[in-house]
Every structure is written in structure tokens, then in C-alpha cells.
Amino acid sequence: MSIFDQPVDRRGSDAIKWGKYAGRDILPLWVADMDFAAPPAVIAAVQQRIAHGVFGYGAPPASLTEALQAHLQAEYSWPIEADWIVWLPGLVSGLNIACRTVDGDVLTATPIYPPFLSAPRLSGRTLHSVDLACPAGHWQWDKNALQAASTVETRLFLLCHPHNPVGRCWNRQELLDLADFAERNDLVVCSDEIHCGLILDADKHHIPFASLSPEAAKRSITLMAPSKTFNIPGLGCAFAVIPDAGLRRRFLRAMDGIVPHVNVLGLAACEAAYRDCTDWQRELIAYLASNRDAIETAVNRLSGVKMSHIEATYLAWLDVRELNLAQPHQHFETHGLGLSDGADFGAKGWLRLNFGCPRSTLDEALRRLQQAVVVA
Ligand SMILES: Cc1ncc(COP(=O)(O)O)c(C=O)c1O
């Protein structure tokens, strides 16, 4: 029995994931948080901070910066300097600030986490987007399409790494190709690495885009957070790493007067997560990998649904186009499954299933999936 087998009842709580389907027999497998309690060390750190009783304006303590630097060094062999860090209340803020920081058009690739598509528009920027290629069920970059979509006005490339929703952990060669593309087209690369702690395949390793070379670092804005890995997105603590001083100054200027400080509970949780939770994280990865395997096995037995191997994240990206459903998202809801609609990610006929849940919930979800497919 794993600690992650223990169900936590989130019904009637503040969870938006569960609130959406309150009172209906629909399993919520949509928004990207997990149905697991945070690591005990994180809970203890937050409780200790609460016990202090005074919640004035807070700043990240030196011990947090040190814990973060040590974590990035240990996990990714990425040495960063303390003054490269810009604390943020969330990554979506970071994506929007990046769009306001860099003057010019924005480029990205679909399918993609929806704020990648909305942030340029909200920031008054023109978005160019290409489709990721998927030959033989393996998601990858289409270099020709990327080059064709990049105009003389394009200045910012939004990278999702690992990629939500296709679950790829981009490898060194793919990243070097992207860095070369950015160099040739003089692009700043904003690399959203929020899922970097969730690499499920033992033979894969996360490589921060900015760690590739000094040239890549110079044109990079890396966005990270403990929120996905340690399941604390509700605590609102994230950060950008921006090695280039000029770019960092422009980023800070775009935040001015709009972006609040990170709250003190988020800071306490972040420090504990990065310093004290490596064992918890390893156990989580094993659990999620086993959930991932169960989904892949179940989906491979179904006709009309396809998925590629998920290397990272707790999100499965399901292709249901062959079922020819007029309203795929609604069809699965009718059969008790609350999934994310691929249309929001720029991909109609696809659905995203969040498998960050106890195995008992997932087994029931897979039973419902099969029923929904059989009657489709
Ligand atoms: C790729 C990606 N970026 C950002 C976020 C959200 O970040 P935040 O909650 O810190 O704004 C998510 C959440 O699902 C995500 O998948």
C-alpha cells in the first residue's frame, strides 16, 4: 500500500476540480492538480509558519534561495545565481509578463496549455502557432513549420517543457535544435518548466533550456514552481530565472504595480518542498508511472481511442477523433468522466485525462472510459 492509495475527500472543499461536478456522479479528471495530500514536510512547514501568528508582508528568506539553488543544482546540474530569480505568485502570470516584456510577435506550438494561446492576446501581441508533428505516434517539433511561422516581427518563443498536454520530456538534441532556431531568429525563449519534477521514465532526464549553453541562457526566461510536483498550486508560489540582467530588468518593469508579492505560506511550503521532499517525490513518480502504465494498457485495448507514450506530467492526451463524436467532451461527461476539452488546447477531438489520483479512482475512470467508448 502506497501513501498515494489513501483517498482524500475533496468534495465540499475549496477544490475547483471537485466543485465543478458537485452533486453529480462525474469523476473530475480535468484541471491539473492531484488528489494527494502535500508532502508531510511541506504541511509541517506551513503549520509552523501559521503557528507564528503574524502574517505581515514577507520576502523570500536566504534559506529559501539556498534551498532552490541546491535543488536546481542537484536535480538538473544547473547552477543559478541568486539575483537571477524573480519570485512570482504563479506561472500564468509569468507567461503574461513575458509577453509584455518582449516587444514583438509570439510563436508557440499546439496542442498547448490554453494560457499559451491567451497570454499573447491579453498582452496585445500577435500569436503565430504551428502544430507539433506526431509521426508514428511520437510527438516532435516540425522544424520547417516553425521556421515558416516565424516572421521578422517574431521576438518571443513560448516553450512548454515538459510539454502539457502531449507529455514529452524534450531531449537534449531537440532543445539544441530549438536553441539554434532561437539564435538564428533572434528570439527570447520563455520556457515553462512547471512539470519538470514529474519525469516518469527512468531513462529520461529534464534539461532546463537555459542550462544548454551561455547563449541559450542569455535569451531565456525559465518559469518554474514547486506547485505541480508537490501538489501545492493553491499556495501560489512560483519563480522566473532570468540570467540576462537587461531582460530581467524589463521583466521586472512589466510586473511593476500589478504583480503582488508571494504569500508567506507559499514561501514556507516552497522551501520545505525543495529541501526536504526528495524521497516523497521519488515515491510519487513511481506511483504516477504505474498509473500511466495502467492507462496506456487500457487505452491500447480500446478501438477508437489512441494515445502516445506519456514521458512526463500526470496528464494523458487522448485522441478520440475516430469515434466521430459531435461533442466528445460532453459525451464522456455523460458517462461519468470530467476531462479537459482538447478544443481549448487548439485540438478538437482530443481530451486530456488527469491521472494524479489514487489507483482506485483511476480504475473506476478506466472502467467508465471503456463503457463510454463502447457505446460511442
Ligand atoms: C504548463 C503549465 N503552465 C502553467 C500552469 C499553471 O501555473 P500557475 O497555477 O502557477 O499559474 C499549468 C497548470 O496546469 C501548466 O500545466
PDBQT file of the ligand as one rigid body, heavy atoms in Angstrom, charges set to zero:
ROOT
HETATM    1  C1  LIG A 401       2.329  24.219 -18.488  1.00  0.00    +0.000 C 
HETATM    2  C2  LIG A 401       1.643  24.908 -17.347  1.00  0.00    +0.000 A 
HETATM    3  N1  LIG A 401       1.982  26.158 -17.021  1.00  0.00    +0.000 NA
HETATM    4  C3  LIG A 401       1.379  26.810 -16.013  1.00  0.00    +0.000 A 
HETATM    5  C4  LIG A 401       0.380  26.210 -15.271  1.00  0.00    +0.000 A 
HETATM    6  C5  LIG A 401      -0.313  26.957 -14.158  1.00  0.00    +0.000 C 
HETATM    7  O1  LIG A 401       0.564  27.648 -13.400  1.00  0.00    +0.000 OA
HETATM    8  P1  LIG A 401       0.081  28.575 -12.175  1.00  0.00    +0.000 P 
HETATM    9  O2  LIG A 401      -1.001  27.836 -11.472  1.00  0.00    +0.000 OA
HETATM   10  O3  LIG A 401       1.326  28.712 -11.372  1.00  0.00    +0.000 OA
HETATM   11  O4  LIG A 401      -0.362  29.859 -12.770  1.00  0.00    +0.000 OA
HETATM   12  C6  LIG A 401      -0.013  24.904 -15.582  1.00  0.00    +0.000 A 
HETATM   13  C7  LIG A 401      -1.101  24.282 -14.821  1.00  0.00    +0.000 C 
HETATM   14  O5  LIG A 401      -1.681  23.312 -15.234  1.00  0.00    +0.000 OA
HETATM   15  C8  LIG A 401       0.635  24.237 -16.638  1.00  0.00    +0.000 A 
HETATM   16  O6  LIG A 401       0.306  22.988 -16.969  1.00  0.00    +0.000 OA
ENDROOT
TORSDOF 0
